Amino acid sequence: MTLDEAVALADRLRAARKRIVLANGCFDLLHVGHVRYLRAARGMGDVLFVGINSDAAVARLKGQGRPLMPAAERAEILSALREVDHVVVFEEDTADRLIASLRPDVHAKGTDYGPGPVPEEATVRAIGGRVAFVGDPKGHSTRDLIARVVERFR
């Protein structure tokens, strides 16, 4: 889904008084922590949009060799999850432009961020939304998963 399509849909949903939640991330290698994060995010509203960083943004954020899967494949997998209603790929390193455009009621961030400031917090406040820390507090991360795989095959 393009940003323009997502914005038009969000406007229609808002007019129908639906509570919009936005979760975002790289989702470079999906794992149980992502599923728990998205399930908790979906529970905070009526519709869950998931923003995923483009391949170029993941490479800038995570370094050489990333992403492990191209954005189209990450989006397809995420779209197959019943908790996820819509997926939008964005080019920027942070979701500020996506948030400003979609104007979600809740911007869900994983527990790896909180409590504390998140990169998009000022944008969320500016649109009258709120940041919620949700998901699995056990600290599942793609970085740790990759490190375990590398160690196992050394």
mmCIF file of the C-alpha atoms, coordinates in Angstrom:
data_MODEL
# 
_entry.id   MODEL 
# 
loop_
_atom_site.group_PDB 
_atom_site.id 
_atom_site.type_symbol 
_atom_site.label_atom_id 
_atom_site.label_alt_id 
_atom_site.label_comp_id 
_atom_site.label_asym_id 
_atom_site.label_entity_id 
_atom_site.label_seq_id 
_atom_site.pdbx_PDB_ins_code 
_atom_site.Cartn_x 
_atom_site.Cartn_y 
_atom_site.Cartn_z 
_atom_site.occupancy 
_atom_site.B_iso_or_equiv 
_atom_site.pdbx_formal_charge 
_atom_site.auth_seq_id 
_atom_site.auth_comp_id 
_atom_site.auth_asym_id 
_atom_site.auth_atom_id 
_atom_site.pdbx_PDB_model_num 
ATOM 1   C CA . MET A 1 1   ? 0.000   0.000   0.000  1.00 0.00 ? 1   MET A CA 1 
ATOM 2   C CA . THR A 1 2   ? 1.354   3.415   -0.904 1.00 0.00 ? 2   THR A CA 1 
ATOM 3   C CA . LEU A 1 3   ? 1.415   6.274   1.562  1.00 0.00 ? 3   LEU A CA 1 
ATOM 4   C CA . ASP A 1 4   ? -1.273  8.112   -0.416 1.00 0.00 ? 4   ASP A CA 1 
ATOM 5   C CA . GLU A 1 5   ? -3.531  5.030   -0.340 1.00 0.00 ? 5   GLU A CA 1 
ATOM 6   C CA . ALA A 1 6   ? -2.923  4.605   3.391  1.00 0.00 ? 6   ALA A CA 1 
ATOM 7   C CA . VAL A 1 7   ? -3.748  8.255   4.098  1.00 0.00 ? 7   VAL A CA 1 
ATOM 8   C CA . ALA A 1 8   ? -7.000  8.077   2.118  1.00 0.00 ? 8   ALA A CA 1 
ATOM 9   C CA . LEU A 1 9   ? -7.980  4.894   3.934  1.00 0.00 ? 9   LEU A CA 1 
ATOM 10  C CA . ALA A 1 10  ? -7.062  6.333   7.339  1.00 0.00 ? 10  ALA A CA 1 
ATOM 11  C CA . ASP A 1 11  ? -9.215  9.386   6.603  1.00 0.00 ? 11  ASP A CA 1 
ATOM 12  C CA . ARG A 1 12  ? -12.199 7.139   5.792  1.00 0.00 ? 12  ARG A CA 1 
ATOM 13  C CA . LEU A 1 13  ? -11.613 5.036   8.909  1.00 0.00 ? 13  LEU A CA 1 
ATOM 14  C CA . ARG A 1 14  ? -11.341 8.136   11.094 1.00 0.00 ? 14  ARG A CA 1 
ATOM 15  C CA . ALA A 1 15  ? -14.610 9.453   9.630  1.00 0.00 ? 15  ALA A CA 1 
ATOM 16  C CA . ALA A 1 16  ? -16.182 6.123   10.623 1.00 0.00 ? 16  ALA A CA 1 
ATOM 17  C CA . ARG A 1 17  ? -14.861 6.717   14.170 1.00 0.00 ? 17  ARG A CA 1 
ATOM 18  C CA . LYS A 1 18  ? -12.353 3.874   14.059 1.00 0.00 ? 18  LYS A CA 1 
ATOM 19  C CA . ARG A 1 19  ? -9.382  4.015   16.424 1.00 0.00 ? 19  ARG A CA 1 
ATOM 20  C CA . ILE A 1 20  ? -6.192  3.832   14.348 1.00 0.00 ? 20  ILE A CA 1 
ATOM 21  C CA . VAL A 1 21  ? -2.978  2.296   15.651 1.00 0.00 ? 21  VAL A CA 1 
ATOM 22  C CA . LEU A 1 22  ? 0.387   2.509   13.913 1.00 0.00 ? 22  LEU A CA 1 
ATOM 23  C CA . ALA A 1 23  ? 3.306   0.204   14.668 1.00 0.00 ? 23  ALA A CA 1 
ATOM 24  C CA . ASN A 1 24  ? 6.567   0.491   12.794 1.00 0.00 ? 24  ASN A CA 1 
ATOM 25  C CA . GLY A 1 25  ? 9.954   -1.095  12.444 1.00 0.00 ? 25  GLY A CA 1 
ATOM 26  C CA . CYS A 1 26  ? 12.405  -2.805  10.147 1.00 0.00 ? 26  CYS A CA 1 
ATOM 27  C CA . PHE A 1 27  ? 10.906  -6.296  10.639 1.00 0.00 ? 27  PHE A CA 1 
ATOM 28  C CA . ASP A 1 28  ? 14.063  -7.574  8.981  1.00 0.00 ? 28  ASP A CA 1 
ATOM 29  C CA . LEU A 1 29  ? 13.772  -11.123 10.304 1.00 0.00 ? 29  LEU A CA 1 
ATOM 30  C CA . LEU A 1 30  ? 10.409  -11.837 11.859 1.00 0.00 ? 30  LEU A CA 1 
ATOM 31  C CA . HIS A 1 31  ? 10.367  -13.573 15.228 1.00 0.00 ? 31  HIS A CA 1 
ATOM 32  C CA . VAL A 1 32  ? 8.035   -14.157 18.164 1.00 0.00 ? 32  VAL A CA 1 
ATOM 33  C CA . GLY A 1 33  ? 8.847   -10.755 19.660 1.00 0.00 ? 33  GLY A CA 1 
ATOM 34  C CA . HIS A 1 34  ? 7.424   -9.093  16.546 1.00 0.00 ? 34  HIS A CA 1 
ATOM 35  C CA . VAL A 1 35  ? 4.264   -11.200 16.707 1.00 0.00 ? 35  VAL A CA 1 
ATOM 36  C CA . ARG A 1 36  ? 3.717   -10.310 20.360 1.00 0.00 ? 36  ARG A CA 1 
ATOM 37  C CA . TYR A 1 37  ? 4.381   -6.631  19.635 1.00 0.00 ? 37  TYR A CA 1 
ATOM 38  C CA . LEU A 1 38  ? 1.886   -6.550  16.757 1.00 0.00 ? 38  LEU A CA 1 
ATOM 39  C CA . ARG A 1 39  ? -0.727  -8.508  18.702 1.00 0.00 ? 39  ARG A CA 1 
ATOM 40  C CA . ALA A 1 40  ? -0.503  -6.047  21.594 1.00 0.00 ? 40  ALA A CA 1 
ATOM 41  C CA . ALA A 1 41  ? -0.563  -3.077  19.219 1.00 0.00 ? 41  ALA A CA 1 
ATOM 42  C CA . ARG A 1 42  ? -3.685  -4.401  17.471 1.00 0.00 ? 42  ARG A CA 1 
ATOM 43  C CA . GLY A 1 43  ? -5.399  -4.671  20.848 1.00 0.00 ? 43  GLY A CA 1 
ATOM 44  C CA . MET A 1 44  ? -5.090  -0.908  21.298 1.00 0.00 ? 44  MET A CA 1 
ATOM 45  C CA . GLY A 1 45  ? -7.495  0.036   18.522 1.00 0.00 ? 45  GLY A CA 1 
ATOM 46  C CA . ASP A 1 46  ? -9.772  -0.951  15.681 1.00 0.00 ? 46  ASP A CA 1 
ATOM 47  C CA . VAL A 1 47  ? -7.291  -0.913  12.801 1.00 0.00 ? 47  VAL A CA 1 
ATOM 48  C CA . LEU A 1 48  ? -3.559  -1.649  12.768 1.00 0.00 ? 48  LEU A CA 1 
ATOM 49  C CA . PHE A 1 49  ? -1.303  -0.073  10.182 1.00 0.00 ? 49  PHE A CA 1 
ATOM 50  C CA . VAL A 1 50  ? 2.275   -1.346  10.158 1.00 0.00 ? 50  VAL A CA 1 
ATOM 51  C CA . GLY A 1 51  ? 4.980   0.844   8.697  1.00 0.00 ? 51  GLY A CA 1 
ATOM 52  C CA . ILE A 1 52  ? 8.142   -0.904  7.576  1.00 0.00 ? 52  ILE A CA 1 
ATOM 53  C CA . ASN A 1 53  ? 11.415  0.741   6.704  1.00 0.00 ? 53  ASN A CA 1 
ATOM 54  C CA . SER A 1 54  ? 12.462  0.480   3.061  1.00 0.00 ? 54  SER A CA 1 
ATOM 55  C CA . ASP A 1 55  ? 15.492  -1.582  2.123  1.00 0.00 ? 55  ASP A CA 1 
ATOM 56  C CA . ALA A 1 56  ? 17.637  1.562   1.886  1.00 0.00 ? 56  ALA A CA 1 
ATOM 57  C CA . ALA A 1 57  ? 16.510  2.730   5.333  1.00 0.00 ? 57  ALA A CA 1 
ATOM 58  C CA . VAL A 1 58  ? 17.222  -0.693  6.896  1.00 0.00 ? 58  VAL A CA 1 
ATOM 59  C CA . ALA A 1 59  ? 20.721  -0.655  5.385  1.00 0.00 ? 59  ALA A CA 1 
ATOM 60  C CA . ARG A 1 60  ? 21.327  2.818   6.837  1.00 0.00 ? 60  ARG A CA 1 
ATOM 61  C CA . LEU A 1 61  ? 19.969  1.827   10.255 1.00 0.00 ? 61  LEU A CA 1 
ATOM 62  C CA . LYS A 1 62  ? 21.301  -1.720  10.590 1.00 0.00 ? 62  LYS A CA 1 
ATOM 63  C CA . GLY A 1 63  ? 24.429  -1.737  8.444  1.00 0.00 ? 63  GLY A CA 1 
ATOM 64  C CA . GLN A 1 64  ? 25.969  -3.778  5.686  1.00 0.00 ? 64  GLN A CA 1 
ATOM 65  C CA . GLY A 1 65  ? 24.232  -7.007  4.796  1.00 0.00 ? 65  GLY A CA 1 
ATOM 66  C CA . ARG A 1 66  ? 20.817  -5.817  5.902  1.00 0.00 ? 66  ARG A CA 1 
ATOM 67  C CA . PRO A 1 67  ? 17.995  -6.161  5.241  1.00 0.00 ? 67  PRO A CA 1 
ATOM 68  C CA . LEU A 1 68  ? 17.973  -9.930  5.138  1.00 0.00 ? 68  LEU A CA 1 
ATOM 69  C CA . MET A 1 69  ? 14.715  -9.900  3.157  1.00 0.00 ? 69  MET A CA 1 
ATOM 70  C CA . PRO A 1 70  ? 13.519  -7.240  0.705  1.00 0.00 ? 70  PRO A CA 1 
ATOM 71  C CA . ALA A 1 71  ? 10.711  -4.905  1.748  1.00 0.00 ? 71  ALA A CA 1 
ATOM 72  C CA . ALA A 1 72  ? 8.165   -6.529  -0.577 1.00 0.00 ? 72  ALA A CA 1 
ATOM 73  C CA . GLU A 1 73  ? 8.698   -9.904  1.121  1.00 0.00 ? 73  GLU A CA 1 
ATOM 74  C CA . ARG A 1 74  ? 8.631   -8.406  4.617  1.00 0.00 ? 74  ARG A CA 1 
ATOM 75  C CA . ALA A 1 75  ? 5.378   -6.629  3.742  1.00 0.00 ? 75  ALA A CA 1 
ATOM 76  C CA . GLU A 1 76  ? 3.846   -9.811  2.338  1.00 0.00 ? 76  GLU A CA 1 
ATOM 77  C CA . ILE A 1 77  ? 4.658   -11.795 5.469  1.00 0.00 ? 77  ILE A CA 1 
ATOM 78  C CA . LEU A 1 78  ? 3.355   -9.066  7.767  1.00 0.00 ? 78  LEU A CA 1 
ATOM 79  C CA . SER A 1 79  ? 0.159   -8.762  5.720  1.00 0.00 ? 79  SER A CA 1 
ATOM 80  C CA . ALA A 1 80  ? -0.483  -12.465 6.307  1.00 0.00 ? 80  ALA A CA 1 
ATOM 81  C CA . LEU A 1 81  ? -0.660  -11.975 10.079 1.00 0.00 ? 81  LEU A CA 1 
ATOM 82  C CA . ARG A 1 82  ? -4.251  -11.687 11.271 1.00 0.00 ? 82  ARG A CA 1 
ATOM 83  C CA . GLU A 1 83  ? -3.371  -8.828  13.616 1.00 0.00 ? 83  GLU A CA 1 
ATOM 84  C CA . VAL A 1 84  ? -2.133  -6.651  10.754 1.00 0.00 ? 84  VAL A CA 1 
ATOM 85  C CA . ASP A 1 85  ? -4.689  -4.758  8.689  1.00 0.00 ? 85  ASP A CA 1 
ATOM 86  C CA . HIS A 1 86  ? -2.451  -2.700  6.387  1.00 0.00 ? 86  HIS A CA 1 
ATOM 87  C CA . VAL A 1 87  ? 1.279   -2.429  5.623  1.00 0.00 ? 87  VAL A CA 1 
ATOM 88  C CA . VAL A 1 88  ? 3.042   0.678   4.322  1.00 0.00 ? 88  VAL A CA 1 
ATOM 89  C CA . VAL A 1 89  ? 6.719   0.848   3.306  1.00 0.00 ? 89  VAL A CA 1 
ATOM 90  C CA . PHE A 1 90  ? 8.408   4.155   4.133  1.00 0.00 ? 90  PHE A CA 1 
ATOM 91  C CA . GLU A 1 91  ? 11.763  5.513   2.982  1.00 0.00 ? 91  GLU A CA 1 
ATOM 92  C CA . GLU A 1 92  ? 12.819  7.576   5.985  1.00 0.00 ? 92  GLU A CA 1 
ATOM 93  C CA . ASP A 1 93  ? 14.812  6.286   8.966  1.00 0.00 ? 93  ASP A CA 1 
ATOM 94  C CA . THR A 1 94  ? 12.035  7.259   11.388 1.00 0.00 ? 94  THR A CA 1 
ATOM 95  C CA . ALA A 1 95  ? 8.273   7.091   10.992 1.00 0.00 ? 95  ALA A CA 1 
ATOM 96  C CA . ASP A 1 96  ? 7.722   10.830  11.542 1.00 0.00 ? 96  ASP A CA 1 
ATOM 97  C CA . ARG A 1 97  ? 6.368   11.526  8.035  1.00 0.00 ? 97  ARG A CA 1 
ATOM 98  C CA . LEU A 1 98  ? 4.172   8.414   8.172  1.00 0.00 ? 98  LEU A CA 1 
ATOM 99  C CA . ILE A 1 99  ? 2.773   9.470   11.551 1.00 0.00 ? 99  ILE A CA 1 
ATOM 100 C CA . ALA A 1 100 ? 2.150   13.044  10.419 1.00 0.00 ? 100 ALA A CA 1 
ATOM 101 C CA . SER A 1 101 ? 0.333   11.725  7.337  1.00 0.00 ? 101 SER A CA 1 
ATOM 102 C CA . LEU A 1 102 ? -1.745  8.919   8.888  1.00 0.00 ? 102 LEU A CA 1 
ATOM 103 C CA . ARG A 1 103 ? -2.436  10.713  12.197 1.00 0.00 ? 103 ARG A CA 1 
ATOM 104 C CA . PRO A 1 104 ? -2.930  7.535   14.265 1.00 0.00 ? 104 PRO A CA 1 
ATOM 105 C CA . ASP A 1 105 ? -4.584  7.687   17.657 1.00 0.00 ? 105 ASP A CA 1 
ATOM 106 C CA . VAL A 1 106 ? -1.842  5.453   19.062 1.00 0.00 ? 106 VAL A CA 1 
ATOM 107 C CA . HIS A 1 107 ? 1.740   4.974   17.971 1.00 0.00 ? 107 HIS A CA 1 
ATOM 108 C CA . ALA A 1 108 ? 2.769   1.585   19.356 1.00 0.00 ? 108 ALA A CA 1 
ATOM 109 C CA . LYS A 1 109 ? 6.433   1.008   20.104 1.00 0.00 ? 109 LYS A CA 1 
ATOM 110 C CA . GLY A 1 110 ? 8.047   -2.217  21.238 1.00 0.00 ? 110 GLY A CA 1 
ATOM 111 C CA . THR A 1 111 ? 9.208   -2.663  24.795 1.00 0.00 ? 111 THR A CA 1 
ATOM 112 C CA . ASP A 1 112 ? 12.805  -2.385  23.590 1.00 0.00 ? 112 ASP A CA 1 
ATOM 113 C CA . TYR A 1 113 ? 12.160  1.384   23.441 1.00 0.00 ? 113 TYR A CA 1 
ATOM 114 C CA . GLY A 1 114 ? 10.499  2.049   26.707 1.00 0.00 ? 114 GLY A CA 1 
ATOM 115 C CA . PRO A 1 115 ? 10.006  3.562   28.948 1.00 0.00 ? 115 PRO A CA 1 
ATOM 116 C CA . GLY A 1 116 ? 11.668  6.659   27.645 1.00 0.00 ? 116 GLY A CA 1 
ATOM 117 C CA . PRO A 1 117 ? 11.686  8.924   24.623 1.00 0.00 ? 117 PRO A CA 1 
ATOM 118 C CA . VAL A 1 118 ? 11.123  7.493   21.163 1.00 0.00 ? 118 VAL A CA 1 
ATOM 119 C CA . PRO A 1 119 ? 12.365  9.108   17.945 1.00 0.00 ? 119 PRO A CA 1 
ATOM 120 C CA . GLU A 1 120 ? 8.856   10.036  16.774 1.00 0.00 ? 120 GLU A CA 1 
ATOM 121 C CA . GLU A 1 121 ? 7.453   11.243  20.103 1.00 0.00 ? 121 GLU A CA 1 
ATOM 122 C CA . ALA A 1 122 ? 7.296   14.943  19.204 1.00 0.00 ? 122 ALA A CA 1 
ATOM 123 C CA . THR A 1 123 ? 5.430   14.141  15.984 1.00 0.00 ? 123 THR A CA 1 
ATOM 124 C CA . VAL A 1 124 ? 2.945   11.917  17.823 1.00 0.00 ? 124 VAL A CA 1 
ATOM 125 C CA . ARG A 1 125 ? 2.256   14.677  20.345 1.00 0.00 ? 125 ARG A CA 1 
ATOM 126 C CA . ALA A 1 126 ? 1.884   17.271  17.580 1.00 0.00 ? 126 ALA A CA 1 
ATOM 127 C CA . ILE A 1 127 ? -0.969  15.289  15.998 1.00 0.00 ? 127 ILE A CA 1 
ATOM 128 C CA . GLY A 1 128 ? -2.684  14.700  19.349 1.00 0.00 ? 128 GLY A CA 1 
ATOM 129 C CA . GLY A 1 129 ? -1.831  11.022  19.541 1.00 0.00 ? 129 GLY A CA 1 
ATOM 130 C CA . ARG A 1 130 ? -0.077  9.027   22.210 1.00 0.00 ? 130 ARG A CA 1 
ATOM 131 C CA . VAL A 1 131 ? 2.856   6.632   22.351 1.00 0.00 ? 131 VAL A CA 1 
ATOM 132 C CA . ALA A 1 132 ? 2.221   3.227   23.930 1.00 0.00 ? 132 ALA A CA 1 
ATOM 133 C CA . PHE A 1 133 ? 4.918   0.686   24.769 1.00 0.00 ? 133 PHE A CA 1 
ATOM 134 C CA . VAL A 1 134 ? 3.600   -2.773  24.002 1.00 0.00 ? 134 VAL A CA 1 
ATOM 135 C CA . GLY A 1 135 ? 4.770   -6.287  23.350 1.00 0.00 ? 135 GLY A CA 1 
ATOM 136 C CA . ASP A 1 136 ? 7.014   -8.851  24.896 1.00 0.00 ? 136 ASP A CA 1 
ATOM 137 C CA . PRO A 1 137 ? 9.212   -7.592  27.733 1.00 0.00 ? 137 PRO A CA 1 
ATOM 138 C CA . LYS A 1 138 ? 11.526  -10.618 27.375 1.00 0.00 ? 138 LYS A CA 1 
ATOM 139 C CA . GLY A 1 139 ? 13.737  -8.737  24.965 1.00 0.00 ? 139 GLY A CA 1 
ATOM 140 C CA . HIS A 1 140 ? 13.509  -10.762 21.777 1.00 0.00 ? 140 HIS A CA 1 
ATOM 141 C CA . SER A 1 141 ? 15.467  -8.984  19.091 1.00 0.00 ? 141 SER A CA 1 
ATOM 142 C CA . THR A 1 142 ? 16.528  -9.594  15.532 1.00 0.00 ? 142 THR A CA 1 
ATOM 143 C CA . ARG A 1 143 ? 20.088  -8.606  16.480 1.00 0.00 ? 143 ARG A CA 1 
ATOM 144 C CA . ASP A 1 144 ? 20.236  -11.322 19.166 1.00 0.00 ? 144 ASP A CA 1 
ATOM 145 C CA . LEU A 1 145 ? 18.675  -13.905 16.860 1.00 0.00 ? 145 LEU A CA 1 
ATOM 146 C CA . ILE A 1 146 ? 21.258  -13.217 14.151 1.00 0.00 ? 146 ILE A CA 1 
ATOM 147 C CA . ALA A 1 147 ? 24.077  -13.406 16.713 1.00 0.00 ? 147 ALA A CA 1 
ATOM 148 C CA . ARG A 1 148 ? 22.820  -16.808 17.923 1.00 0.00 ? 148 ARG A CA 1 
ATOM 149 C CA . VAL A 1 149 ? 22.652  -18.155 14.367 1.00 0.00 ? 149 VAL A CA 1 
ATOM 150 C CA . VAL A 1 150 ? 26.150  -16.888 13.551 1.00 0.00 ? 150 VAL A CA 1 
ATOM 151 C CA . GLU A 1 151 ? 27.557  -18.383 16.752 1.00 0.00 ? 151 GLU A CA 1 
ATOM 152 C CA . ARG A 1 152 ? 25.893  -21.727 16.123 1.00 0.00 ? 152 ARG A CA 1 
ATOM 153 C CA . PHE A 1 153 ? 27.394  -22.068 12.655 1.00 0.00 ? 153 PHE A CA 1 
ATOM 154 C CA . ARG A 1 154 ? 30.905  -20.925 13.512 1.00 0.00 ? 154 ARG A CA 1 
# 
